[in-house]
Amino acid sequence: MRKIAVRFGLSVLVSLTIYLLVAIGLIISDSHREPPAGKEPLSFGALTGDIGELPPLEGYQARDGTALSYRFYPSDSHRVLILLHGSGWHSRYLAPMARQISAGGYAHVITPDLRGHGPDPVRRGDIDYTHQLVDDLADLIDHVRKDRPDATLVIGGHSSGGGLALRFAGSRYGPQADGYLLLAPWLQYNATTIRPDGSGWATPYTRRIIGLTLLNNLGISALNNLSVIRFNMPTEVRDGTETLSYSYRLNTGYAPGDYTEALSAIDQPLLVLVGSEDGLFYPEKFRPVVNRYTEGDVRVIDGASHLGIVVDKSVVPAIGDWLETDITD
């Protein structure tokens, strides 16, 4: 029996060593790469106009003591919409939509600069642990509830912000929201809604992601600060406040993980909007995917692009109608 135990132990040790060597080899082999030649980034034209005067950044304290920022657009409504920005930028580009929603009396709008983003983050493109963005969002809700304890609260997000909203919905905090609004949401790298290599916007370090995932499966997270994705933002729209790469833990925590479980967890009102000209996603595939796992209103906005959906003239009226019809006390 002793010999069998020794042989078994050696076998496990050898297997573990090979596993670790494969994981480390994948991580090392996938160093920095530029976006593929011939691929055009997303069209930022719709977002380069004058967005008007911005409300000042306000602050709240996360559970770890970090001061995080958001912009507040007041309204006469009893509803509050927390609207999450997508990857690479921060809350500023959502200002026209937030201003219209609040001015229309549909909801107070809060647009946070997510941890790792914004004009002056503690560590640009990184967070402390995978689930931290969700915890930060829960802390923001607690902050909102101090002043508006009885408000009807909706969590919304654009692109990766929609993915984070889904991650929140699938978390233990999910029931805190009274509704979910997803604008061209990122679901998962292998979801049927994803166009292969769409638009050249993001360059993932796939082998490194696989290697780090292998290590995390063993509980090894020491290398989760390594960059695993780079964004191809045109130089003419950069101003130094953009975030062009993400660590493994931020990139992982910005997405829902298993989007099927996240969608299945939603029993609140849900509105999904995607543009007919979206260069990242297949707009016609959202309805069958979403409605397979939950009830929800899925609409395609004619003529809107992936970024243009946040400034398209027909989007805010659709959101306002949904808020007033489906999101009630």
TORKOL-4160 file (C-alpha; in steps of 0.2 Angstrom, whole numbers, padded with zeros to 4 digits, m for minus):
329
<pt num="1" X="0000" Y="0000" Z="0000"/>
<pt num="2" X="0014" Y="0012" Z="0004"/>
<pt num="3" X="0022" Y="0009" Z="m0014"/>
<pt num="4" X="0005" Y="0012" Z="m0022"/>
<pt num="5" X="0003" Y="0028" Z="m0011"/>
<pt num="6" X="0021" Y="0034" Z="m0016"/>
<pt num="7" X="0017" Y="0030" Z="m0035"/>
<pt num="8" X="0001" Y="0039" Z="m0034"/>
<pt num="9" X="0009" Y="0054" Z="m0026"/>
<pt num="10" X="0023" Y="0055" Z="m0039"/>
<pt num="11" X="0010" Y="0054" Z="m0053"/>
<pt num="12" X="0000" Y="0068" Z="m0045"/>
<pt num="13" X="0016" Y="0078" Z="m0043"/>
<pt num="14" X="0021" Y="0075" Z="m0061"/>
<pt num="15" X="0004" Y="0080" Z="m0068"/>
<pt num="16" X="0003" Y="0096" Z="m0057"/>
<pt num="17" X="0021" Y="0101" Z="m0063"/>
<pt num="18" X="0016" Y="0098" Z="m0082"/>
<pt num="19" X="0000" Y="0108" Z="m0079"/>
<pt num="20" X="0009" Y="0122" Z="m0071"/>
<pt num="21" X="0023" Y="0122" Z="m0085"/>
<pt num="22" X="0009" Y="0123" Z="m0098"/>
<pt num="23" X="0000" Y="0137" Z="m0089"/>
<pt num="24" X="0016" Y="0147" Z="m0087"/>
<pt num="25" X="0022" Y="0143" Z="m0105"/>
<pt num="26" X="0005" Y="0150" Z="m0112"/>
<pt num="27" X="0007" Y="0166" Z="m0101"/>
<pt num="28" X="0025" Y="0169" Z="m0106"/>
<pt num="29" X="0022" Y="0166" Z="m0125"/>
<pt num="30" X="0008" Y="0179" Z="m0127"/>
<pt num="31" X="0017" Y="0195" Z="m0125"/>
<pt num="32" X="0011" Y="0212" Z="m0131"/>
<pt num="33" X="0003" Y="0212" Z="m0148"/>
<pt num="34" X="m0004" Y="0226" Z="m0159"/>
<pt num="35" X="m0021" Y="0225" Z="m0167"/>
<pt num="36" X="m0022" Y="0215" Z="m0183"/>
<pt num="37" X="m0017" Y="0225" Z="m0199"/>
<pt num="38" X="m0032" Y="0229" Z="m0210"/>
<pt num="39" X="m0044" Y="0230" Z="m0196"/>
<pt num="40" X="m0053" Y="0247" Z="m0193"/>
<pt num="41" X="m0058" Y="0252" Z="m0175"/>
<pt num="42" X="m0075" Y="0256" Z="m0170"/>
<pt num="43" X="m0082" Y="0272" Z="m0178"/>
<pt num="44" X="m0080" Y="0285" Z="m0164"/>
<pt num="45" X="m0088" Y="0299" Z="m0175"/>
<pt num="46" X="m0104" Y="0299" Z="m0166"/>
<pt num="47" X="m0096" Y="0303" Z="m0150"/>
<pt num="48" X="m0084" Y="0316" Z="m0155"/>
<pt num="49" X="m0096" Y="0331" Z="m0155"/>
<pt num="50" X="m0099" Y="0344" Z="m0141"/>
<pt num="51" X="m0107" Y="0335" Z="m0126"/>
<pt num="52" X="m0111" Y="0351" Z="m0117"/>
<pt num="53" X="m0106" Y="0356" Z="m0099"/>
<pt num="54" X="m0104" Y="0341" Z="m0088"/>
<pt num="55" X="m0110" Y="0340" Z="m0070"/>
<pt num="56" X="m0095" Y="0339" Z="m0058"/>
<pt num="57" X="m0088" Y="0323" Z="m0052"/>
<pt num="58" X="m0095" Y="0318" Z="m0035"/>
<pt num="59" X="m0088" Y="0304" Z="m0024"/>
<pt num="60" X="m0093" Y="0289" Z="m0013"/>
<pt num="61" X="m0082" Y="0278" Z="m0003"/>
<pt num="62" X="m0081" Y="0259" Z="m0007"/>
<pt num="63" X="m0079" Y="0246" Z="0006"/>
<pt num="64" X="m0060" Y="0246" Z="0005"/>
<pt num="65" X="m0059" Y="0265" Z="0008"/>
<pt num="66" X="m0056" Y="0270" Z="m0010"/>
<pt num="67" X="m0064" Y="0286" Z="m0015"/>
<pt num="68" X="m0074" Y="0283" Z="m0032"/>
<pt num="69" X="m0082" Y="0295" Z="m0043"/>
<pt num="70" X="m0099" Y="0297" Z="m0052"/>
<pt num="71" X="m0109" Y="0311" Z="m0061"/>
<pt num="72" X="m0126" Y="0315" Z="m0056"/>
<pt num="73" X="m0140" Y="0321" Z="m0067"/>
<pt num="74" X="m0156" Y="0326" Z="m0057"/>
<pt num="75" X="m0174" Y="0323" Z="m0062"/>
<pt num="76" X="m0191" Y="0325" Z="m0054"/>
<pt num="77" X="m0193" Y="0306" Z="m0056"/>
<pt num="78" X="m0194" Y="0294" Z="m0041"/>
<pt num="79" X="m0183" Y="0282" Z="m0052"/>
<pt num="80" X="m0164" Y="0281" Z="m0052"/>
<pt num="81" X="m0154" Y="0274" Z="m0066"/>
<pt num="82" X="m0136" Y="0269" Z="m0063"/>
<pt num="83" X="m0129" Y="0269" Z="m0081"/>
<pt num="84" X="m0112" Y="0260" Z="m0083"/>
<pt num="85" X="m0100" Y="0265" Z="m0097"/>
<pt num="86" X="m0091" Y="0253" Z="m0109"/>
<pt num="87" X="m0073" Y="0248" Z="m0110"/>
<pt num="88" X="m0059" Y="0260" Z="m0114"/>
<pt num="89" X="m0067" Y="0276" Z="m0109"/>
<pt num="90" X="m0077" Y="0282" Z="m0094"/>
<pt num="91" X="m0094" Y="0291" Z="m0089"/>
<pt num="92" X="m0091" Y="0307" Z="m0100"/>
<pt num="93" X="m0097" Y="0299" Z="m0116"/>
<pt num="94" X="m0114" Y="0295" Z="m0108"/>
<pt num="95" X="m0118" Y="0313" Z="m0104"/>
<pt num="96" X="m0130" Y="0317" Z="m0119"/>
<pt num="97" X="m0140" Y="0301" Z="m0115"/>
<pt num="98" X="m0140" Y="0304" Z="m0096"/>
<pt num="99" X="m0145" Y="0322" Z="m0098"/>
<pt num="100" X="m0159" Y="0318" Z="m0110"/>
<pt num="101" X="m0166" Y="0304" Z="m0098"/>
<pt num="102" X="m0165" Y="0316" Z="m0083"/>
<pt num="103" X="m0172" Y="0331" Z="m0092"/>
<pt num="104" X="m0187" Y="0320" Z="m0099"/>
<pt num="105" X="m0192" Y="0316" Z="m0081"/>
<pt num="106" X="m0189" Y="0298" Z="m0084"/>
<pt num="107" X="m0176" Y="0295" Z="m0070"/>
<pt num="108" X="m0162" Y="0303" Z="m0060"/>
<pt num="109" X="m0146" Y="0296" Z="m0069"/>
<pt num="110" X="m0130" Y="0292" Z="m0061"/>
<pt num="111" X="m0115" Y="0288" Z="m0072"/>
<pt num="112" X="m0100" Y="0281" Z="m0062"/>
<pt num="113" X="m0082" Y="0280" Z="m0067"/>
<pt num="114" X="m0078" Y="0262" Z="m0064"/>
<pt num="115" X="m0063" Y="0258" Z="m0054"/>
<pt num="116" X="m0047" Y="0257" Z="m0065"/>
<pt num="117" X="m0055" Y="0270" Z="m0076"/>
<pt num="118" X="m0057" Y="0289" Z="m0077"/>
<pt num="119" X="m0046" Y="0304" Z="m0077"/>
<pt num="120" X="m0036" Y="0299" Z="m0062"/>
<pt num="121" X="m0038" Y="0281" Z="m0056"/>
<pt num="122" X="m0028" Y="0273" Z="m0042"/>
<pt num="123" X="m0022" Y="0260" Z="m0055"/>
<pt num="124" X="m0027" Y="0262" Z="m0073"/>
<pt num="125" X="m0034" Y="0246" Z="m0081"/>
<pt num="126" X="m0033" Y="0236" Z="m0065"/>
<pt num="127" X="m0043" Y="0231" Z="m0049"/>
<pt num="128" X="m0039" Y="0221" Z="m0033"/>
<pt num="129" X="m0049" Y="0206" Z="m0036"/>
<pt num="130" X="m0061" Y="0199" Z="m0050"/>
<pt num="131" X="m0078" Y="0203" Z="m0041"/>
<pt num="132" X="m0073" Y="0221" Z="m0035"/>
<pt num="133" X="m0083" Y="0230" Z="m0049"/>
<pt num="134" X="m0099" Y="0222" Z="m0043"/>
<pt num="135" X="m0094" Y="0226" Z="m0025"/>
<pt num="136" X="m0091" Y="0244" Z="m0030"/>
<pt num="137" X="m0108" Y="0245" Z="m0038"/>
<pt num="138" X="m0117" Y="0238" Z="m0022"/>
<pt num="139" X="m0108" Y="0251" Z="m0012"/>
<pt num="140" X="m0114" Y="0264" Z="m0024"/>
<pt num="141" X="m0132" Y="0258" Z="m0022"/>
<pt num="142" X="m0130" Y="0259" Z="m0003"/>
<pt num="143" X="m0124" Y="0277" Z="m0006"/>
<pt num="144" X="m0139" Y="0281" Z="m0016"/>
<pt num="145" X="m0151" Y="0273" Z="m0004"/>
<pt num="146" X="m0145" Y="0285" Z="0010"/>
<pt num="147" X="m0153" Y="0300" Z="0001"/>
<pt num="148" X="m0166" Y="0290" Z="m0008"/>
<pt num="149" X="m0171" Y="0275" Z="0002"/>
<pt num="150" X="m0188" Y="0272" Z="m0007"/>
<pt num="151" X="m0182" Y="0276" Z="m0025"/>
<pt num="152" X="m0185" Y="0263" Z="m0039"/>
<pt num="153" X="m0168" Y="0258" Z="m0045"/>
<pt num="154" X="m0163" Y="0252" Z="m0062"/>
<pt num="155" X="m0145" Y="0246" Z="m0067"/>
<pt num="156" X="m0140" Y="0249" Z="m0085"/>
<pt num="157" X="m0125" Y="0248" Z="m0095"/>
<pt num="158" X="m0118" Y="0250" Z="m0112"/>
<pt num="159" X="m0107" Y="0237" Z="m0121"/>
<pt num="160" X="m0095" Y="0230" Z="m0107"/>
<pt num="161" X="m0105" Y="0240" Z="m0095"/>
<pt num="162" X="m0120" Y="0230" Z="m0100"/>
<pt num="163" X="m0109" Y="0214" Z="m0096"/>
<pt num="164" X="m0106" Y="0221" Z="m0079"/>
<pt num="165" X="m0124" Y="0224" Z="m0076"/>
<pt num="166" X="m0127" Y="0206" Z="m0080"/>
<pt num="167" X="m0113" Y="0201" Z="m0069"/>
<pt num="168" X="m0122" Y="0211" Z="m0055"/>
<pt num="169" X="m0139" Y="0203" Z="m0059"/>
<pt num="170" X="m0131" Y="0186" Z="m0057"/>
<pt num="171" X="m0123" Y="0190" Z="m0040"/>
<pt num="172" X="m0130" Y="0190" Z="m0023"/>
<pt num="173" X="m0134" Y="0208" Z="m0025"/>
<pt num="174" X="m0145" Y="0206" Z="m0041"/>
<pt num="175" X="m0162" Y="0207" Z="m0032"/>
<pt num="176" X="m0157" Y="0225" Z="m0026"/>
<pt num="177" X="m0162" Y="0231" Z="m0044"/>
<pt num="178" X="m0179" Y="0235" Z="m0049"/>
<pt num="179" X="m0175" Y="0233" Z="m0068"/>
<pt num="180" X="m0161" Y="0231" Z="m0080"/>
<pt num="181" X="m0157" Y="0241" Z="m0096"/>
<pt num="182" X="m0144" Y="0233" Z="m0107"/>
<pt num="183" X="m0137" Y="0243" Z="m0122"/>
<pt num="184" X="m0128" Y="0233" Z="m0135"/>
<pt num="185" X="m0122" Y="0222" Z="m0120"/>
<pt num="186" X="m0106" Y="0211" Z="m0121"/>
<pt num="187" X="m0112" Y="0193" Z="m0116"/>
<pt num="188" X="m0097" Y="0182" Z="m0118"/>
<pt num="189" X="m0083" Y="0179" Z="m0130"/>
<pt num="190" X="m0091" Y="0163" Z="m0137"/>
<pt num="191" X="m0109" Y="0170" Z="m0137"/>
<pt num="192" X="m0118" Y="0168" Z="m0154"/>
<pt num="193" X="m0121" Y="0187" Z="m0153"/>
<pt num="194" X="m0102" Y="0191" Z="m0156"/>
<pt num="195" X="m0095" Y="0194" Z="m0173"/>
<pt num="196" X="m0079" Y="0185" Z="m0176"/>
<pt num="197" X="m0065" Y="0198" Z="m0175"/>
<pt num="198" X="m0078" Y="0212" Z="m0176"/>
<pt num="199" X="m0071" Y="0229" Z="m0180"/>
<pt num="200" X="m0053" Y="0226" Z="m0173"/>
<pt num="201" X="m0058" Y="0236" Z="m0157"/>
<pt num="202" X="m0050" Y="0224" Z="m0145"/>
<pt num="203" X="m0035" Y="0213" Z="m0146"/>
<pt num="204" X="m0036" Y="0199" Z="m0133"/>
<pt num="205" X="m0020" Y="0189" Z="m0127"/>
<pt num="206" X="m0029" Y="0173" Z="m0129"/>
<pt num="207" X="m0015" Y="0161" Z="m0124"/>
<pt num="208" X="m0011" Y="0172" Z="m0108"/>
<pt num="209" X="m0030" Y="0172" Z="m0104"/>
<pt num="210" X="m0030" Y="0153" Z="m0105"/>
<pt num="211" X="m0014" Y="0151" Z="m0095"/>
<pt num="212" X="m0020" Y="0163" Z="m0081"/>
<pt num="213" X="m0037" Y="0154" Z="m0081"/>
<pt num="214" X="m0028" Y="0137" Z="m0078"/>
<pt num="215" X="m0018" Y="0145" Z="m0063"/>
<pt num="216" X="m0034" Y="0152" Z="m0056"/>
<pt num="217" X="m0042" Y="0135" Z="m0057"/>
<pt num="218" X="m0029" Y="0130" Z="m0044"/>
<pt num="219" X="m0032" Y="0145" Z="m0034"/>
<pt num="220" X="m0016" Y="0154" Z="m0040"/>
<pt num="221" X="m0020" Y="0172" Z="m0043"/>
<pt num="222" X="m0003" Y="0181" Z="m0040"/>
<pt num="223" X="m0002" Y="0185" Z="m0059"/>
<pt num="224" X="m0019" Y="0192" Z="m0061"/>
<pt num="225" X="m0012" Y="0209" Z="m0063"/>
<pt num="226" X="m0005" Y="0205" Z="m0080"/>
<pt num="227" X="m0013" Y="0213" Z="m0095"/>
<pt num="228" X="m0023" Y="0202" Z="m0106"/>
<pt num="229" X="m0032" Y="0214" Z="m0118"/>
<pt num="230" X="m0028" Y="0230" Z="m0128"/>
<pt num="231" X="m0040" Y="0242" Z="m0136"/>
<pt num="232" X="m0038" Y="0250" Z="m0153"/>
<pt num="233" X="m0044" Y="0268" Z="m0149"/>
<pt num="234" X="m0040" Y="0280" Z="m0163"/>
<pt num="235" X="m0027" Y="0293" Z="m0158"/>
<pt num="236" X="m0037" Y="0308" Z="m0163"/>
<pt num="237" X="m0050" Y="0304" Z="m0149"/>
<pt num="238" X="m0038" Y="0301" Z="m0135"/>
<pt num="239" X="m0035" Y="0314" Z="m0122"/>
<pt num="240" X="m0026" Y="0304" Z="m0108"/>
<pt num="241" X="m0041" Y="0299" Z="m0099"/>
<pt num="242" X="m0044" Y="0283" Z="m0109"/>
<pt num="243" X="m0039" Y="0266" Z="m0103"/>
<pt num="244" X="m0031" Y="0256" Z="m0117"/>
<pt num="245" X="m0027" Y="0239" Z="m0108"/>
<pt num="246" X="m0035" Y="0228" Z="m0094"/>
<pt num="247" X="m0028" Y="0216" Z="m0082"/>
<pt num="248" X="m0034" Y="0198" Z="m0081"/>
<pt num="249" X="m0044" Y="0202" Z="m0065"/>
<pt num="250" X="m0052" Y="0218" Z="m0072"/>
<pt num="251" X="m0056" Y="0210" Z="m0089"/>
<pt num="252" X="m0064" Y="0195" Z="m0081"/>
<pt num="253" X="m0074" Y="0205" Z="m0068"/>
<pt num="254" X="m0081" Y="0217" Z="m0082"/>
<pt num="255" X="m0090" Y="0202" Z="m0090"/>
<pt num="256" X="m0105" Y="0192" Z="m0083"/>
<pt num="257" X="m0095" Y="0175" Z="m0083"/>
<pt num="258" X="m0109" Y="0163" Z="m0088"/>
<pt num="259" X="m0121" Y="0175" Z="m0096"/>
<pt num="260" X="m0134" Y="0161" Z="m0097"/>
<pt num="261" X="m0135" Y="0160" Z="m0078"/>
<pt num="262" X="m0135" Y="0179" Z="m0076"/>
<pt num="263" X="m0149" Y="0181" Z="m0088"/>
<pt num="264" X="m0158" Y="0167" Z="m0079"/>
<pt num="265" X="m0157" Y="0176" Z="m0063"/>
<pt num="266" X="m0166" Y="0191" Z="m0070"/>
<pt num="267" X="m0185" Y="0191" Z="m0065"/>
<pt num="268" X="m0186" Y="0210" Z="m0065"/>
<pt num="269" X="m0191" Y="0220" Z="m0080"/>
<pt num="270" X="m0177" Y="0220" Z="m0094"/>
<pt num="271" X="m0175" Y="0230" Z="m0109"/>
<pt num="272" X="m0161" Y="0226" Z="m0122"/>
<pt num="273" X="m0157" Y="0238" Z="m0136"/>
<pt num="274" X="m0145" Y="0235" Z="m0150"/>
<pt num="275" X="m0141" Y="0245" Z="m0166"/>
<pt num="276" X="m0145" Y="0237" Z="m0183"/>
<pt num="277" X="m0127" Y="0243" Z="m0189"/>
<pt num="278" X="m0118" Y="0236" Z="m0173"/>
<pt num="279" X="m0100" Y="0231" Z="m0179"/>
<pt num="280" X="m0096" Y="0220" Z="m0164"/>
<pt num="281" X="m0113" Y="0210" Z="m0162"/>
<pt num="282" X="m0126" Y="0202" Z="m0173"/>
<pt num="283" X="m0141" Y="0212" Z="m0168"/>
<pt num="284" X="m0154" Y="0199" Z="m0174"/>
<pt num="285" X="m0147" Y="0186" Z="m0163"/>
<pt num="286" X="m0150" Y="0195" Z="m0146"/>
<pt num="287" X="m0169" Y="0191" Z="m0145"/>
<pt num="288" X="m0167" Y="0172" Z="m0146"/>
<pt num="289" X="m0152" Y="0172" Z="m0134"/>
<pt num="290" X="m0160" Y="0183" Z="m0121"/>
<pt num="291" X="m0178" Y="0176" Z="m0122"/>
<pt num="292" X="m0171" Y="0158" Z="m0120"/>
<pt num="293" X="m0166" Y="0162" Z="m0102"/>
<pt num="294" X="m0178" Y="0176" Z="m0096"/>
<pt num="295" X="m0192" Y="0187" Z="m0102"/>
<pt num="296" X="m0187" Y="0203" Z="m0108"/>
<pt num="297" X="m0190" Y="0217" Z="m0121"/>
<pt num="298" X="m0177" Y="0216" Z="m0135"/>
<pt num="299" X="m0177" Y="0229" Z="m0148"/>
<pt num="300" X="m0166" Y="0233" Z="m0163"/>
<pt num="301" X="m0163" Y="0252" Z="m0166"/>
<pt num="302" X="m0163" Y="0255" Z="m0185"/>
<pt num="303" X="m0147" Y="0263" Z="m0191"/>
<pt num="304" X="m0138" Y="0264" Z="m0174"/>
<pt num="305" X="m0120" Y="0258" Z="m0173"/>
<pt num="306" X="m0112" Y="0250" Z="m0157"/>
<pt num="307" X="m0106" Y="0267" Z="m0151"/>
<pt num="308" X="m0120" Y="0277" Z="m0159"/>
<pt num="309" X="m0133" Y="0269" Z="m0149"/>
<pt num="310" X="m0130" Y="0280" Z="m0134"/>
<pt num="311" X="m0133" Y="0296" Z="m0145"/>
<pt num="312" X="m0146" Y="0290" Z="m0157"/>
<pt num="313" X="m0162" Y="0301" Z="m0156"/>
<pt num="314" X="m0174" Y="0286" Z="m0155"/>
<pt num="315" X="m0166" Y="0277" Z="m0140"/>
<pt num="316" X="m0170" Y="0289" Z="m0126"/>
<pt num="317" X="m0189" Y="0289" Z="m0130"/>
<pt num="318" X="m0188" Y="0270" Z="m0130"/>
<pt num="319" X="m0180" Y="0270" Z="m0114"/>
<pt num="320" X="m0192" Y="0283" Z="m0106"/>
<pt num="321" X="m0207" Y="0273" Z="m0112"/>
<pt num="322" X="m0200" Y="0257" Z="m0104"/>
<pt num="323" X="m0196" Y="0266" Z="m0088"/>
<pt num="324" X="m0213" Y="0274" Z="m0087"/>
<pt num="325" X="m0223" Y="0258" Z="m0092"/>
<pt num="326" X="m0213" Y="0244" Z="m0084"/>
<pt num="327" X="m0203" Y="0251" Z="m0070"/>
<pt num="328" X="m0216" Y="0256" Z="m0056"/>
<pt num="329" X="m0216" Y="0257" Z="m0037"/>
